[in-house]
Amino acid sequence: MNVSSSSGPAAVETQAGPAISSVTLPNGMQVVVIPDHRTPVVTHMVWYRNGSADDPLGKSGIAHFLEHLMFKGTEKHPQGAFSDKVTELGGQENAFTSLDYTAYFQRVAREHLRTMMEFEADRMTGLVLSDDVVAPERDVVLEERRMRTETDPGAQLGEAVSAALFAHHPYGTPIIGWMHEIEDLDREDALAYYRRFYTPENAILVVAGDVTTEEVVAHAEATYGRIPPRGEAPVRRRPKEPEIRAARIVKLADPKVEQPSLQRCWIVPSYTTAAPGEAEALEVMLQILSAPQTGRLHKRLVLDKRIAVAAGGWYQSTAVDPSRLLLYAVPLPGTDLDTLGTALDEVVAELARDGVTDKELQRAKTRLVADAAYAQDSQASLARMYGSALATGSSIADVEHWPEAVEAVTAADVMEAAKKLDPRRAVTGQLLKDEAA
Amino acid sequence: MNVSSSSGPAAVETQAGPAISSVTLPNGMQVVVIPDHRTPVVTHMVWYRNGSADDPLGKSGIAHFLEHLMFKGTEKHPQGAFSDKVTELGGQENAFTSLDYTAYFQRVAREHLRTMMEFEADRMTGLVLSDDVVAPERDVVLEERRMRTETDPGAQLGEAVSAALFAHHPYGTPIIGWMHEIEDLDREDALAYYRRFYTPENAILVVAGDVTTEEVVAHAEATYGRIPPRGEAPVRRRPKEPEIRAARIVKLADPKVEQPSLQRCWIVPSYTTAAPGEAEALEVMLQILSAPQTGRLHKRLVLDKRIAVAAGGWYQSTAVDPSRLLLYAVPLPGTDLDTLGTALDEVVAELARDGVTDKELQRAKTRLVADAAYAQDSQASLARMYGSALATGSSIADVEHWPEAVEAVTAADVMEAAKKLDPRRAVTGQLLKDEAA
């Protein structure tokens, strides 16, 4: 067993956070303990290093479908037993599938941690699936897709924009999967995927709460530790994205659209793929552009030019592969989307050309670091911050030293980051009201 | 051995062409003989039912790369021996890789057919590859890509448009492969691909020329017939395309562009996937829209409106999976591409709304059938017509009865076909001169 405390003096100096420990069990499962003694509660999460971007070709949606099926019971605990137990203990549970990971979590009183571990360890290898449960659950997922995407023009545009942005890489495929591929997913697909990825080597246990490393490790050894190792960690096989040298515009006009909108996206480095400081510079730049009320997009498009009712952005920085950065604007009636797009480009170009003021830079950094600190106030989001970072290839130290890395971003770094947002390489989404229909 | 003559009375009635035979050797290889006694020459082609769309994920370009490597020699015939022999015999040779197939052909005097078969059969299983020949040939392919695509804005736009049109299906990947994936192709990739697809079950021999079925089959049995069967035909594994409900516009502006242009593409059924008559209706419709001088696009955009210097279209009808139809227009100086696109849409909408005249319909059909008849005048294109049809899942009878199927297309069918070209689902390519740079 390999125990290491990652919280060195540097981290303690800059962040008065908990001393986070990481332990690797002999079967390869990583155990991360985040002390949080404010309430007698624990958040118990198991993260698997596989998400929708690891769906085999032609089997899109299988990661998400399996997440649903993981609630179908094991030989030891029939369907519903785990959820009933959580409810009986007054706890909460959930699960989520992302592009790069799948995670299961429960929040219970601290004395029930061991019970959660027993149940969760049991379903890591003991899942029982019959066609009787698989087919109806597939209908549930199909209905979920129908409700969320098929009938929502904004969601349809989002899928088309993602597919255009990632021409080759599976980040272009929706997490829930393409309708026609979900329809074909069956028990064998689910079990093959389960056997490939649900192994101790591929899992990360994150426990945040009123616990010590010693007791978590002892419980983990007695539960997860009994699962035999597979021998090697599963490998993510993903094609790399080619460099598409063209601007792409995706337009969707639908009578159901009440509010037109514009988005521009780019593929940019993620924390995992970026050079040192590069992702932090993108975060700071995005903050300067898109912060509510004070961001430049809001100031220029909403306040000065009065052509938008809202404007902002988003950067999916936690990702295994190069990821996406998105800017958006919602037009005031009478503003066409091309005009809005040009105005948005000008805001970015100005940032790349003229840079930022010291005050703007400092405000952006302060806000970023403060937001991260506030997020840690919730035990679940604290656990989630570490889990998502570890599941995408970052380390505990990366998370702990992140505030320093943000502080180190210079005005020149921000200008460089803004230069990445070249309109000639952007993918633009235009959501329009179809007046004719 | 299973011999069948596919040229039934119906075909003889409508087309005074040769009686084409198809034979399947015991090892699964199909042998097609197309008598053509006009000159004492034969065209010898071997078609494999695998093309770039069968490249394994992350290994784009392997079908095309292997096509290059197939000239690197076998134990029996070292590198250059086959080509030297063709030259010595006064013949011609070539090879090509398409989305759905790879083919090798030689054209020689009839008495050398057996020699060609011996060489071609030898390299179906006897290819010898060393790293010494693989690495330099990969550089050749990389240079080919650099020359054709990397430095040509039109080719770059074409790749981006294809990638946008086929978001998921491998028809969106260039035949030559993505640069970064070609760079990683190695000897093992080539041999694994070779072993998977270069089998008698996956091959079609097409011989057109001054030969009889009996002699071709006798030669084939003595050469290809000696290759042991693999046991089963390789399977093409391709994801299906989701229905993307958005218009997509791909813009590329480059200082090197001399002539801007506009293209609109749609995914439409191919002969293999279409309902009976549907692909023929698309062909007739395309003819009506895009025939040189007489097509509606030329008439409306070039002659009437004087906004284009050229306009036309293209339909990739021979394909295993749903395929593409493309319309294009080249603007007169002073016409912007959005205006041109709207005018193009109006021509299509008019066809879908108001239909065609009998005269227009008949002229389109006559021309289509005549073009196909003219193509058969060349032995190589005759052989190619059958080879490509068979390699994508059509039958000899389909090819033979095609003129009748075209004649059966009605004005209503053409209107239906035109309705498939919905601008709200189109992928548009805009090639622009970058004046700023």
Interface residues (C-beta under 8 A of the other chain):
Chain A: L57 G58 S60 Q156 L157 E159 A160 V161 A163 A164 A167 H168 G172 T173 W178 M179 H180 E181 R237 R238 P239 K240 P242 E243 I244 R245 A246 A247 R248 I249 V250 K251 L252 A253 R424 D434
Chain B: L57 G58 S60 Q156 L157 E159 A160 A163 A164 A167 H168 G172 T173 W178 M179 H180 E181 R237 R238 P239 K240 P242 E243 I244 R245 A246 A247 R248 I249 V250 K251 L252 A253 R424 D434
